[in-house]
Amino acid sequence: MADTKLKIRPFDAAFSVFVLIIVVAVPYWYLHRDAVRQKEIKVFKDNKLVAEGPLDLNRMLKVGKMDIEVNGGRVRVLDSDCPKRLCVAFGWISSPGESIVCVANKVIIEVSGKSGEEDFVAMSY
């Protein structure tokens, strides 16, 4: 048998670098794509928008007799005077489409923005 030596050609090296860049860049983009999308909160009282703003800005809001905390990219009802305090027990929300509703105070807190997943509408006949 003939002794064959393998040589790396310039095209092979360039192709290998290209594949390596793709293998690193695609997962990085996939994992960090939500950081580009701006999430925000909207607070409604009696069906009227009373407060809105970015979810990544830490602050405290007072709506009626409710204390709302926005911290670390999430939001919760810190304190409320409603009878069962279910809005307080609900805890933190941070994903678009999630909401906290306090029926006694007529307050809705919702997170809006893009979630990275396409919204699907189902229809049946």
C-alpha positions in Angstrom: 0.0 0.0 0.0 1.1 3.5 -0.8 1.9 5.8 2.1 -0.6 8.7 1.8 -0.3 11.9 3.8 -3.2 14.1 4.6 -2.8 17.8 3.9 -5.1 20.5 5.0 -5.9 22.8 2.2 -6.9 26.5 2.6 -10.5 25.7 1.7 -10.7 23.0 4.3 -9.4 25.3 7.0 -11.8 28.1 6.0 -14.7 25.7 6.0 -13.8 24.4 9.5 -13.7 27.9 10.9 -17.0 28.7 9.3 -18.6 25.6 10.8 -17.1 26.5 14.2 -18.6 30.0 14.1 -22.0 28.7 13.2 -21.9 26.0 16.0 -21.1 28.7 18.6 -23.2 31.6 17.2 -26.5 29.8 16.8 -26.9 28.6 20.4 -25.7 31.9 21.7 -28.3 33.8 19.7 -31.0 31.3 20.6 -30.3 31.6 24.4 -30.0 35.4 24.4 -32.8 36.4 21.9 -35.2 37.3 24.8 -32.8 39.9 26.1 -33.4 42.0 22.9 -37.2 41.9 23.3 -38.5 44.6 25.6 -41.1 43.4 28.2 -43.3 45.9 29.9 -46.1 45.9 32.5 -49.4 47.6 32.2 -51.6 48.3 35.2 -55.4 48.8 34.7 -57.8 50.1 37.4 -61.5 50.2 36.5 -60.6 49.3 32.9 -58.4 52.4 32.6 -54.6 52.3 32.1 -53.1 53.9 35.1 -49.4 52.8 34.8 -47.1 51.3 32.4 -43.4 50.9 31.9 -40.5 48.5 31.2 -40.2 45.4 33.3 -36.5 45.8 33.9 -36.8 49.1 35.8 -37.0 48.5 39.6 -39.7 50.5 41.3 -42.7 50.5 43.6 -46.2 51.5 42.4 -49.2 52.5 44.5 -52.6 51.8 42.8 -55.5 52.5 45.1 -54.8 50.5 48.3 -52.4 48.1 46.5 -48.6 48.2 46.6 -47.1 46.7 43.5 -43.4 45.8 43.3 -41.4 45.6 40.1 -37.9 44.1 40.7 -35.5 42.0 38.7 -37.6 41.8 35.6 -40.7 40.5 37.3 -43.7 42.0 39.1 -45.9 41.1 42.1 -48.5 42.6 44.4 -46.7 43.3 47.6 -49.7 44.3 49.7 -53.4 44.7 49.2 -56.4 45.4 51.4 -58.7 43.0 49.6 -60.4 40.3 51.8 -58.8 37.1 50.6 -55.5 38.6 49.3 -55.3 36.2 46.4 -53.5 38.8 44.3 -50.7 38.8 46.9 -50.6 35.0 47.1 -50.2 34.8 43.3 -46.5 35.8 43.6 -44.2 37.0 40.9 -45.0 37.1 37.1 -42.5 37.8 34.3 -43.6 36.2 31.1 -45.6 38.0 28.4 -49.3 37.0 28.7 -49.2 36.5 32.4 -51.4 38.6 34.6 -52.5 39.2 38.2 -56.2 40.2 38.8 -57.6 41.7 41.9 -61.4 41.6 41.6 -62.0 43.4 44.8 -59.9 46.4 43.8 -60.7 46.1 40.1 -57.0 46.0 39.2 -55.3 44.1 36.4 -51.5 43.8 36.1 -50.3 42.3 32.9 -46.9 41.6 31.3 -46.7 42.4 27.6 -44.0 42.0 25.0 -42.7 39.3 22.8 -42.1 35.9 24.3 -40.0 34.4 21.6 -42.7 31.9 20.7 -45.2 32.6 17.9 -48.8 33.0 18.9 -51.1 30.5 17.4 -54.7 30.9 16.8 -56.7 27.7 16.6 -59.8 27.5 14.5 -62.3 24.7 14.1 -65.3 24.2 12.0 
